[in-house]
Amino acid sequence: MEPPSRVDGWLWMQDFTLNDGRSMPRLGMGTYQINDSQVAAIVRDGLDHGFRLVDTAAIYGNERGVGDGLKSSEAFLTTKLWNDRHGDTAAALDESLALLGVDAVDLYLIHWPVPGDDRYVEAWEALIRLRDAGKARSIGVSNFLLDHLERIIGATGVTPAVNQIELHPFFQQHEARAFHEAHGIVTQSWSPIGQGKDVLQDDTIARIAAAHGCSAARVVIAWHLAHGLSVIPKASSADHLADNVAAADLSLSPEDVAAIDALDRGERMGPDPATF
């Protein structure tokens, strides 16, 4: 991983080039479970610390606050289509745009495939139209399994730019990552530190953190970046925001990366997209 530099408070890292030709920052800030009344100040703080990507979703209930926090910024903005709007996608995005106070988002994702409803192909077709209309500059999915991806690609000929999936040291998603790489899809990790406690208290990660004189969270985020993943850790305090950004400066040794690779348990902490 190339070491980044900071210029005028912005974190400059080599961006991803998406399969549609657009660029996306590798490191972003998640806003899940951050209250709408608090998120604007947190987003502004994150931008001040160097974040250039902010991730939200309709179901988070904080799009208005995220939009307020992003005013006068050029940050990359992601939001997501919730499960009950697969047949009403254009209206759902219009509602999100109104709350965010923007004419278009940089990335619009289908949040979950919801295979029981079997409307995710319809939703993907709608996202393609919204991209073509200029309301979403890039489009992708979240929590899609390989059969879901194969189906929407086969039905439309359009490959998602991003698949945002649960990915952390205890659940490393090797098969999904290999499929994404083969198809030019960026893997973006949600819950990148495994919802905190268990991953951050792991003895191997704690040992690596002590050797580098930094937090366990910084080590885990640096591990994602070392593997070429996009990562969107959530933080609500200035200290944690600064620590997450500092992960871009941390160069793990090949031995460090291999030790964390060996922690994979193949076990989800979140819902299973096959049944959720």
FIZASE-148669 format. One line per 8 residues: for each residue x, y, z of N, C-alpha, C. Coordinates in nm, 2 decimals, decimal comma, padded with zeros to 4 digits. Example, Ala and Ser with C-alpha at 12.3 -4.5 7.8 and 13.67 -1.06 7.14 Angstrom:
BEGIN
01,32 -00,57 00,78 01,23 -00,45 00,78 01,32 -00,33 00,78; 01,28 -00,22 00,71 01,37 -00,11 00,71 01,29 00,00 00,79 $
//
This chain:
BEGIN
00,08 -00,12 00,00 00,00 00,00 00,00 00,09 00,12 00,00; 00,06 00,21 -00,09 00,14 00,34 -00,10 00,11 00,43 00,02; 00,21 00,48 00,08 00,18 00,58 00,19 00,11 00,70 00,14; 00,01 00,75 00,21 -00,06 00,87 00,17 00,00 00,99 00,22; -00,04 01,10 00,17 00,01 01,23 00,23 -00,12 01,32 00,26; -00,10 01,41 00,35 -00,22 01,50 00,38 -00,19 01,64 00,32; -00,29 01,69 00,26 -00,28 01,83 00,20 -00,40 01,91 00,24; -00,38 02,02 00,31 -00,50 02,10 00,35 -00,61 02,02 00,42 $
-00,57 01,93 00,51 -00,66 01,86 00,59 -00,73 01,75 00,52; -00,70 01,72 00,39 -00,76 01,61 00,32 -00,67 01,49 00,31; -00,73 01,37 00,32 -00,65 01,25 00,31 -00,64 01,22 00,16; -00,51 01,21 00,11 -00,49 01,18 -00,03 -00,44 01,04 -00,04; -00,52 00,95 -00,10 -00,48 00,81 -00,12 -00,51 00,78 -00,27; -00,45 00,68 -00,32 -00,49 00,64 -00,45 -00,63 00,59 -00,45; -00,72 00,65 -00,53 -00,86 00,61 -00,54 -00,88 00,48 -00,62; -00,99 00,42 -00,60 -01,03 00,31 -00,69 -01,08 00,37 -00,82 $
-01,05 00,31 -00,93 -01,12 00,34 -01,06 -01,23 00,24 -01,07; -01,35 00,28 -01,07 -01,47 00,19 -01,08 -01,48 00,14 -01,22; -01,56 00,03 -01,24 -01,58 -00,03 -01,37 -01,66 00,06 -01,46; -01,71 00,17 -01,42 -01,78 00,27 -01,50 -01,68 00,39 -01,53; -01,56 00,38 -01,49 -01,46 00,48 -01,52 -01,45 00,59 -01,41; -01,54 00,60 -01,32 -01,54 00,70 -01,21 -01,44 00,66 -01,10; -01,41 00,75 -01,02 -01,32 00,73 -00,90 -01,39 00,73 -00,77; -01,34 00,64 -00,68 -01,40 00,64 -00,55 -01,29 00,62 -00,44 $
-01,30 00,70 -00,34 -01,20 00,69 -00,23 -01,20 00,55 -00,17; -01,08 00,50 -00,12 -01,08 00,37 -00,06 -01,13 00,37 00,08; -01,11 00,48 00,16 -01,14 00,49 00,30 -01,26 00,59 00,32; -01,36 00,54 00,38 -01,48 00,63 00,41 -01,53 00,62 00,55; -01,62 00,70 00,58 -01,68 00,70 00,71 -01,83 00,65 00,70; -01,86 00,55 00,79 -01,99 00,50 00,79 -02,07 00,58 00,89; -02,21 00,58 00,88 -02,29 00,66 00,96 -02,41 00,57 01,02; -02,40 00,44 01,02 -02,50 00,35 01,07 -02,52 00,38 01,22 $
-02,64 00,39 01,27 -02,68 00,41 01,41 -02,63 00,54 01,46; -02,60 00,64 01,38 -02,57 00,77 01,42 -02,70 00,86 01,40; -02,75 00,92 01,51 -02,88 00,99 01,51 -02,87 01,11 01,41; -02,99 01,13 01,35 -03,00 01,24 01,25 -02,96 01,38 01,31; -02,99 01,40 01,43 -02,96 01,53 01,50 -02,82 01,54 01,53; -02,74 01,44 01,53 -02,60 01,44 01,57 -02,50 01,42 01,45; -02,55 01,36 01,34 -02,47 01,32 01,23 -02,40 01,43 01,16; -02,47 01,55 01,14 -02,41 01,66 01,06 -02,28 01,70 01,12 $
-02,27 01,72 01,26 -02,15 01,76 01,32 -02,04 01,65 01,31; -02,08 01,53 01,32 -01,98 01,42 01,31 -01,93 01,41 01,16; -02,02 01,43 01,06 -01,97 01,43 00,93 -01,87 01,54 00,90; -01,90 01,66 00,95 -01,81 01,77 00,93 -01,68 01,74 01,00; -01,68 01,68 01,12 -01,56 01,65 01,19 -01,48 01,55 01,11; -01,55 01,45 01,05 -01,48 01,35 00,97 -01,42 01,41 00,84; -01,48 01,51 00,78 -01,42 01,58 00,67 -01,30 01,65 00,71; -01,31 01,72 00,83 -01,19 01,79 00,87 -01,07 01,70 00,90 $
-01,10 01,58 00,94 -00,99 01,48 00,97 -00,94 01,42 00,84; -01,01 01,43 00,73 -00,95 01,38 00,60 -01,04 01,28 00,53; -01,16 01,24 00,58 -01,24 01,15 00,51 -01,29 01,22 00,38; -01,30 01,14 00,27 -01,36 01,19 00,14 -01,47 01,11 00,09; -01,52 01,02 00,17 -01,63 00,93 00,14 -01,72 00,92 00,26; -01,85 00,94 00,24 -01,95 00,93 00,35 -02,06 00,83 00,31; -02,09 00,73 00,39 -02,18 00,63 00,35 -02,31 00,64 00,45; -02,42 00,65 00,39 -02,55 00,65 00,46 -02,65 00,55 00,39 $
-02,77 00,55 00,44 -02,88 00,47 00,37 -03,01 00,52 00,42; -03,11 00,49 00,34 -03,25 00,54 00,37 -03,29 00,49 00,51; -03,26 00,36 00,53 -03,30 00,30 00,66 -03,23 00,35 00,78; -03,12 00,42 00,76 -03,05 00,48 00,88 -03,13 00,59 00,94; -03,21 00,66 00,86 -03,29 00,77 00,92 -03,21 00,89 00,94; -03,09 00,91 00,88 -03,01 01,02 00,90 -02,96 01,09 00,78; -03,03 01,07 00,66 -02,99 01,13 00,54 -02,99 01,28 00,54; -03,09 01,34 00,61 -03,10 01,49 00,62 -02,98 01,54 00,69 $
-02,94 01,48 00,80 -02,82 01,53 00,88 -02,69 01,51 00,80; -02,68 01,39 00,73 -02,56 01,37 00,65 -02,55 01,48 00,54; -02,66 01,51 00,48 -02,66 01,61 00,38 -02,62 01,75 00,43; -02,67 01,78 00,55 -02,63 01,91 00,62 -02,48 01,91 00,64; -02,43 01,79 00,69 -02,28 01,79 00,72 -02,20 01,80 00,59; -02,25 01,76 00,48 -02,17 01,76 00,36 -02,18 01,89 00,28; -02,26 01,98 00,32 -02,28 02,11 00,24 -02,15 02,17 00,22; -02,13 02,22 00,10 -02,00 02,29 00,06 -01,88 02,20 00,05 $
-01,90 02,07 00,06 -01,79 01,98 00,04 -01,80 01,91 -00,09; -01,69 01,84 -00,13 -01,69 01,76 -00,25 -01,67 01,61 -00,22; -01,72 01,57 -00,10 -01,70 01,43 -00,06 -01,79 01,34 -00,15; -01,74 01,22 -00,16 -01,81 01,11 -00,23 -01,93 01,06 -00,14; -02,05 01,06 -00,19 -02,17 01,03 -00,11 -02,24 00,91 -00,16; -02,26 00,81 -00,07 -02,33 00,69 -00,10 -02,45 00,68 -00,01; -02,56 00,64 -00,08 -02,68 00,60 00,00 -02,74 00,48 -00,06; -02,85 00,42 00,00 -02,89 00,29 -00,03 -03,04 00,28 -00,04 $
-03,09 00,19 -00,12 -03,23 00,16 -00,14 -03,28 00,06 -00,04; -03,38 00,08 00,04 -03,42 -00,01 00,14 -03,51 -00,12 00,08; -03,53 -00,23 00,15 -03,59 -00,35 00,11 -03,73 -00,34 00,06; -03,81 -00,25 00,12 -03,95 -00,24 00,08 -03,97 -00,15 -00,04; -03,86 -00,10 -00,11 -03,88 -00,01 -00,22 -03,83 -00,07 -00,35; -03,81 -00,20 -00,36 -03,76 -00,26 -00,48 -03,85 -00,23 -00,60; -03,98 -00,22 -00,58 -04,07 -00,19 -00,69 -04,10 -00,04 -00,70; -04,03 00,04 -00,62 -04,06 00,19 -00,62 -03,93 00,26 -00,61 $
-03,84 00,22 -00,69 -03,70 00,27 -00,67 -03,68 00,41 -00,71; -03,74 00,46 -00,82 -03,72 00,60 -00,86 -03,77 00,69 -00,75; -03,89 00,67 -00,70 -03,95 00,75 -00,59 -03,86 00,74 -00,47; -03,81 00,63 -00,44 -03,72 00,61 -00,32 -03,60 00,70 -00,33; -03,54 00,70 -00,44 -03,42 00,78 -00,46 -03,45 00,93 -00,46; -03,56 00,97 -00,52 -03,60 01,11 -00,51 -03,62 01,15 -00,36; -03,68 01,06 -00,28 -03,69 01,10 -00,14 -03,56 01,11 -00,07; -03,46 01,02 -00,10 -03,33 01,03 -00,04 -03,26 01,16 -00,09 $
-03,27 01,19 -00,22 -03,21 01,31 -00,27 -03,26 01,44 -00,20; -03,39 01,44 -00,18 -03,45 01,56 -00,11 -03,40 01,57 00,03; -03,39 01,46 00,10 -03,34 01,47 00,24 -03,19 01,51 00,24; -03,11 01,46 00,14 -02,97 01,49 00,14 -02,94 01,62 00,08; -03,04 01,68 00,01 -03,02 01,82 -00,04 -02,93 01,82 -00,16; -02,93 01,71 -00,24 -02,85 01,71 -00,36 -02,93 01,66 -00,48; -02,88 01,69 -00,60 -02,94 01,65 -00,72 -02,91 01,50 -00,76; -02,80 01,45 -00,71 -02,75 01,32 -00,75 -02,66 01,27 -00,64 $
-02,65 01,14 -00,62 -02,55 01,08 -00,53 -02,44 01,02 -00,61; -02,33 01,00 -00,55 -02,21 00,94 -00,62 -02,23 00,79 -00,64; -02,29 00,73 -00,54 -02,31 00,59 -00,55 -02,45 00,55 -00,49; -02,53 00,48 -00,56 -02,66 00,43 -00,51 -02,65 00,28 -00,51; -02,68 00,22 -00,39 -02,67 00,07 -00,37 -02,81 00,01 -00,34; -02,84 -00,11 -00,39 -02,95 -00,19 -00,34 -02,90 -00,25 -00,21; -02,97 -00,22 -00,10 -02,92 -00,25 00,03 -02,91 -00,40 00,06; -03,01 -00,47 00,02 -03,02 -00,62 00,04 -03,09 -00,68 -00,08 $
-03,06 -00,80 -00,12 -03,13 -00,86 -00,24 -03,27 -00,90 -00,20; -03,30 -00,93 -00,08 -03,43 -00,98 -00,04 -03,48 -01,09 -00,13; -03,42 -01,20 -00,14 -03,46 -01,30 -00,24 -03,60 -01,36 -00,22; -03,65 -01,35 -00,10 -03,79 -01,40 -00,08 -03,89 -01,32 -00,16; -03,86 -01,19 -00,18 -03,95 -01,10 -00,26 -03,92 -01,11 -00,41; -03,80 -01,15 -00,44 -03,76 -01,17 -00,58 -03,79 -01,05 -00,67; -03,75 -00,93 -00,62 -03,76 -00,81 -00,70 -03,63 -00,74 -00,72; -03,52 -00,81 -00,68 -03,39 -00,74 -00,69 -03,34 -00,71 -00,84 $
-03,38 -00,80 -00,93 -03,35 -00,77 -01,07 -03,43 -00,65 -01,12; -03,55 -00,64 -01,08 -03,63 -00,52 -01,12 -03,57 -00,40 -01,06; -03,52 -00,41 -00,93 -03,46 -00,29 -00,87 -03,33 -00,25 -00,94; -03,26 -00,35 -00,98 -03,13 -00,33 -01,05 -03,16 -00,26 -01,19; -03,26 -00,30 -01,26 -03,30 -00,24 -01,38 -03,33 -00,09 -01,36; -03,40 -00,07 -01,25 -03,44 00,07 -01,21 -03,31 00,15 -01,18; -03,21 00,10 -01,11 -03,09 00,17 -01,08 -03,02 00,20 -01,21; -03,02 00,12 -01,31 -02,95 00,15 -01,44 -03,02 00,27 -01,50 $
-03,15 00,27 -01,50 -03,22 00,39 -01,55 -03,19 00,52 -01,48; -03,18 00,51 -01,34 -03,15 00,62 -01,26 -03,00 00,67 -01,29; -02,91 00,58 -01,31 -02,78 00,62 -01,35 -02,78 00,69 -01,48; -02,85 00,63 -01,58 -02,86 00,69 -01,71 -02,93 00,83 -01,71; -03,01 00,85 -01,61 -03,08 00,98 -01,59 -03,00 01,08 -01,52; -02,88 01,04 -01,46 -02,79 01,13 -01,39 -02,82 01,15 -01,25; -02,91 01,07 -01,19 -02,95 01,08 -01,05 -02,85 01,00 -00,96; -02,79 00,90 -01,01 -02,69 00,83 -00,94 -02,57 00,81 -01,03 $
-02,45 00,87 -01,00 -02,34 00,87 -01,09 -02,28 00,73 -01,11; -02,28 00,65 -01,00 -02,24 00,51 -01,01 -02,35 00,43 -00,93; -02,36 00,30 -00,97 -02,46 00,21 -00,90 -02,39 00,08 -00,86; -02,44 00,03 -00,76 -02,39 -00,10 -00,71 -02,49 -00,17 -00,62; -02,44 -00,26 -00,54 -02,53 -00,34 -00,45 -02,46 -00,36 -00,32; -02,53 -00,42 -00,23 -02,48 -00,44 -00,09 -02,54 -00,58 -00,05; -02,46 -00,66 00,01 -02,50 -00,79 00,06 -02,55 -00,89 -00,04; -02,50 -00,87 -00,17 -02,54 -00,96 -00,27 -02,45 -01,08 -00,27 $
-02,50 -01,20 -00,28 -02,43 -01,33 -00,29 -02,40 -01,35 -00,44; -02,31 -01,45 -00,47 -02,26 -01,47 -00,60 -02,38 -01,50 -00,70; -02,48 -01,58 -00,65 -02,59 -01,61 -00,74 -02,67 -01,49 -00,77; -02,68 -01,40 -00,67 -02,76 -01,27 -00,70 -02,68 -01,19 -00,80; -02,55 -01,18 -00,79 -02,47 -01,10 -00,88 -02,48 -01,16 -01,02; -02,47 -01,29 -01,03 -02,47 -01,35 -01,16 -02,61 -01,33 -01,23; -02,71 -01,33 -01,15 -02,85 -01,31 -01,21 -02,87 -01,17 -01,26; -02,83 -01,07 -01,18 -02,85 -00,93 -01,23 -02,76 -00,90 -01,35 $
-02,64 -00,95 -01,35 -02,55 -00,92 -01,46 -02,60 -00,99 -01,59; -02,64 -01,12 -01,57 -02,70 -01,19 -01,68 -02,82 -01,13 -01,74; -02,91 -01,07 -01,65 -03,03 -01,02 -01,70 -03,02 -00,88 -01,77; -02,91 -00,81 -01,73 -02,90 -00,67 -01,78 -02,77 -00,64 -01,86; -02,67 -00,72 -01,84 -02,54 -00,69 -01,90 -02,47 -00,58 -01,83; -02,52 -00,54 -01,71 -02,45 -00,43 -01,64 -02,40 -00,49 -01,51; -02,27 -00,47 -01,48 -02,21 -00,52 -01,36 -02,20 -00,41 -01,25; -02,24 -00,44 -01,13 -02,23 -00,34 -01,03 -02,09 -00,29 -01,01 $
-02,08 -00,16 -00,98 -01,94 -00,10 -00,95 -01,89 -00,15 -00,82; -01,98 -00,17 -00,72 -01,94 -00,20 -00,59 -02,03 -00,30 -00,53; -01,98 -00,39 -00,45 -02,07 -00,48 -00,36 -02,02 -00,46 -00,22; -02,10 -00,40 -00,14 -02,07 -00,37 00,00 -02,12 -00,48 00,09; -02,02 -00,55 00,15 -02,05 -00,68 00,22 -01,99 -00,68 00,36; -02,05 -00,76 00,45 -01,99 -00,78 00,58 -01,85 -00,85 00,56; -01,75 -00,78 00,61 -01,61 -00,84 00,59 -01,52 -00,79 00,70; -01,46 -00,88 00,77 -01,37 -00,84 00,88 -01,28 -00,96 00,91 $
-01,18 -00,95 01,00 -01,09 -01,06 01,01 -01,15 -01,20 01,05; -01,27 -01,20 01,11 -01,33 -01,33 01,14 -01,42 -01,38 01,03; -01,45 -01,29 00,93 -01,53 -01,33 00,81 -01,48 -01,27 00,69; -01,39 -01,33 00,62 -01,30 -01,27 00,52 -01,35 -01,28 00,38; -01,46 -01,36 00,35 -01,53 -01,36 00,22 -01,43 -01,38 00,10; -01,35 -01,48 00,11 -01,25 -01,50 00,00 -01,32 -01,53 -00,13; -01,43 -01,61 -00,13 -01,49 -01,65 -00,26 -01,56 -01,52 -00,32; -01,62 -01,44 -00,24 -01,68 -01,32 -00,29 -01,58 -01,23 -00,35 $
-01,47 -01,21 -00,28 -01,36 -01,12 -00,32 -01,30 -01,16 -00,45; -01,29 -01,30 -00,47 -01,23 -01,35 -00,60 -01,33 -01,32 -00,71; -01,46 -01,34 -00,69 -01,56 -01,31 -00,79 -01,56 -01,16 -00,83; -01,56 -01,08 -00,72 -01,55 -00,94 -00,75 -01,43 -00,90 -00,83; -01,32 -00,95 -00,80 -01,19 -00,91 -00,87 -01,21 -00,96 -01,02; -01,26 -01,07 -01,04 -01,27 -01,13 -01,17 -01,37 -01,05 -01,26; -01,46 -00,98 -01,19 -01,57 -00,90 -01,27 -01,55 -00,75 -01,25; -01,44 -00,71 -01,19 -01,42 -00,56 -01,18 -01,51 -00,49 -01,09 $
-01,55 -00,56 -00,98 -01,64 -00,51 -00,88 -01,55 -00,47 -00,76; -01,57 -00,35 -00,70 -01,49 -00,32 -00,58 -01,56 -00,38 -00,46; -01,48 -00,45 -00,38 -01,53 -00,50 -00,25 -01,52 -00,39 -00,15; -01,64 -00,36 -00,09 -01,64 -00,26 00,02 -01,68 -00,33 00,15; -01,60 -00,31 00,25 -01,63 -00,38 00,38 -01,72 -00,30 00,47; -01,83 -00,36 00,51 -01,91 -00,30 00,62 -01,88 -00,39 00,75; -01,91 -00,33 00,86 -01,87 -00,39 00,99 -01,72 -00,43 00,98; -01,63 -00,34 00,94 -01,49 -00,39 00,91 -01,41 -00,43 01,04 $
-01,45 -00,38 01,15 -01,39 -00,43 01,27 -01,47 -00,53 01,35; -01,57 -00,59 01,28 -01,65 -00,70 01,34 -01,73 -00,66 01,45; -01,79 -00,54 01,44 -01,88 -00,49 01,55 -01,80 -00,47 01,68; -01,67 -00,46 01,66 -01,59 -00,41 01,78 -01,53 -00,51 01,87; -01,60 -00,55 01,97 -01,54 -00,61 02,09 -01,46 -00,74 02,06; -01,52 -00,84 02,00 -01,44 -00,97 01,98 -01,32 -00,95 01,89; -01,33 -00,89 01,78 -01,22 -00,87 01,69 -01,11 -00,79 01,76; -01,15 -00,68 01,81 -01,05 -00,58 01,87 -00,98 -00,64 02,00 $
-01,04 -00,74 02,06 -00,98 -00,80 02,17 -00,90 -00,93 02,14; -00,90 -00,96 02,01 -00,82 -01,08 01,97 -00,68 -01,07 02,01; -00,62 -01,17 02,06 -00,48 -01,16 02,10 -00,38 -01,13 01,99; -00,40 -01,19 01,87 -00,31 -01,16 01,76 -00,32 -01,01 01,72; -00,44 -00,96 01,71 -00,45 -00,82 01,67 -00,39 -00,73 01,78; -00,42 -00,77 01,90 -00,37 -00,69 02,01 -00,21 -00,69 02,01; -00,15 -00,80 01,98 -00,01 -00,81 01,97 00,05 -00,72 01,86; -00,02 -00,72 01,74 00,03 -00,64 01,63 00,01 -00,49 01,67 $
-00,10 -00,46 01,73 -00,12 -00,32 01,77 -00,02 -00,27 01,87; 00,02 -00,36 01,96 00,12 -00,32 02,06 00,26 -00,30 01,99; 00,29 -00,38 01,89 00,41 -00,37 01,82 00,42 -00,24 01,74; 00,31 -00,19 01,69 00,31 -00,07 01,61 00,27 00,05 01,70; 00,24 00,03 01,83 00,21 00,14 01,92 00,08 00,21 01,88; -00,02 00,14 01,84 -00,14 00,20 01,79 -00,26 00,11 01,84; -00,38 00,16 01,81 -00,50 00,09 01,85 -00,52 -00,04 01,76; -00,60 -00,13 01,82 -00,64 -00,25 01,74 -00,73 -00,21 01,62 $
-00,81 -00,11 01,64 -00,90 -00,07 01,53 -00,82 -00,02 01,41; -00,71 00,05 01,44 -00,63 00,11 01,33 -00,56 -00,01 01,26; -00,52 -00,11 01,33 -00,46 -00,23 01,27 -00,56 -00,30 01,18; -00,68 -00,32 01,22 -00,78 -00,39 01,14 -00,81 -00,31 01,01; -00,83 -00,18 01,03 -00,86 -00,10 00,91 -00,74 -00,10 00,81; -00,62 -00,10 00,86 -00,50 -00,10 00,78 -00,49 -00,24 00,71; -00,54 -00,34 00,77 -00,54 -00,48 00,71 -00,64 -00,48 00,59; -00,76 -00,42 00,60 -00,85 -00,41 00,49 -00,78 -00,33 00,37 $
-00,72 -00,22 00,40 -00,65 -00,14 00,30 -00,54 -00,22 00,23; -00,46 -00,29 00,31 -00,35 -00,37 00,26 -00,40 -00,47 00,16; -00,52 -00,52 00,18 -00,58 -00,62 00,08 -00,65 -00,55 -00,03; -00,64 -00,42 -00,05 -00,70 -00,36 -00,16 -00,86 -00,34 -00,15; -00,91 -00,35 -00,03 -01,05 -00,34 00,00 -01,09 -00,19 00,02; -01,21 -00,15 -00,01 -01,26 -00,03 00,04 -01,32 -00,05 00,18; -01,31 00,04 00,26 -01,36 00,02 00,40 -01,43 00,14 00,46; -01,54 00,12 00,53 -01,62 00,23 00,58 -01,65 00,22 00,73 $
-01,54 00,23 00,81 -01,57 00,22 00,96 -01,66 00,33 01,01; -01,74 00,30 01,11 -01,82 00,40 01,17 -01,75 00,45 01,29; -01,76 00,58 01,32 -01,71 00,64 01,44 -01,79 00,77 01,47; -01,81 00,80 01,59 -01,89 00,91 01,63 -01,81 01,01 01,72; -01,69 00,98 01,75 -01,61 01,07 01,83 -01,49 01,12 01,75; -01,44 01,24 01,79 -01,33 01,29 01,71 -01,20 01,20 01,72; -01,18 01,15 01,84 -01,07 01,06 01,86 -01,07 00,94 01,77; -01,19 00,87 01,76 -01,20 00,76 01,68 -01,20 00,79 01,53 $
-01,25 00,90 01,49 -01,24 00,95 01,35 -01,09 00,96 01,31; -01,02 01,03 01,40 -00,88 01,06 01,37 -00,80 00,92 01,37; -00,84 00,83 01,46 -00,77 00,70 01,46 -00,80 00,62 01,33; -00,92 00,63 01,29 -00,96 00,55 01,16 -00,88 00,61 01,04; -00,88 00,74 01,03 -00,80 00,80 00,92 -00,65 00,77 00,93; -00,60 00,76 01,05 -00,46 00,73 01,07 -00,42 00,59 01,02; -00,52 00,50 01,00 -00,49 00,37 00,95 -00,43 00,37 00,82; -00,46 00,48 00,74 -00,40 00,49 00,60 -00,25 00,51 00,61 $
-00,20 00,55 00,72 -00,05 00,57 00,74 00,02 00,45 00,79; -00,06 00,35 00,83 00,00 00,23 00,90 00,04 00,13 00,80; 00,16 00,09 00,78 00,21 -00,01 00,69 00,23 -00,14 00,77; 00,14 -00,24 00,75 00,16 -00,37 00,81 00,26 -00,45 00,74; 00,34 -00,53 00,81 00,43 -00,62 00,74 00,36 -00,74 00,68; 00,42 -00,80 00,58 00,35 -00,93 00,53 00,32 -01,03 00,64; 00,40 -01,03 00,74 00,38 -01,12 00,85 00,26 -01,08 00,93; 00,24 -00,95 00,95 00,12 -00,90 01,02 00,00 -00,94 00,95 $
00,00 -00,91 00,81 -00,12 -00,94 00,73 -00,15 -01,09 00,73; -00,05 -01,17 00,72 -00,07 -01,32 00,72 -00,13 -01,37 00,86; -00,08 -01,31 00,97 -00,13 -01,34 01,10 -00,28 -01,31 01,11; -00,32 -01,20 01,06 -00,46 -01,16 01,06 -00,54 -01,25 00,97; -00,49 -01,28 00,85 -00,55 -01,37 00,76 -00,59 -01,50 00,82; -00,51 -01,54 00,91 -00,53 -01,67 00,97 -00,64 -01,68 01,07; -00,70 -01,56 01,10 -00,81 -01,55 01,20 -00,95 -01,58 01,14; -00,96 -01,61 01,01 -01,09 -01,63 00,95 -01,16 -01,75 01,01 $
-01,28 -01,72 01,05 -01,37 -01,83 01,11 -01,48 -01,86 01,01; -01,50 -01,78 00,91 -01,61 -01,81 00,81 -01,75 -01,79 00,87; -01,76 -01,71 00,98 -01,89 -01,69 01,05 -01,94 -01,55 01,04; -02,06 -01,53 01,00 -02,12 -01,40 00,99 -02,16 -01,35 01,13; -02,16 -01,22 01,15 -02,21 -01,16 01,27 -02,35 -01,10 01,24; -02,37 -01,06 01,11 -02,49 -00,99 01,06 -02,58 -01,10 01,00; -02,69 -01,05 00,94 -02,79 -01,14 00,87 -02,73 -01,21 00,75; -02,79 -01,32 00,71 -02,75 -01,40 00,60 -02,83 -01,35 00,48 $
-02,77 -01,29 00,37 -02,84 -01,24 00,26 -02,92 -01,35 00,18; -02,90 -01,47 00,21 -02,97 -01,58 00,14 -03,11 -01,59 00,20; -03,13 -01,54 00,32 -03,26 -01,55 00,38 -03,32 -01,42 00,44; -03,24 -01,32 00,45 -03,28 -01,19 00,51 -03,39 -01,12 00,43 $
//
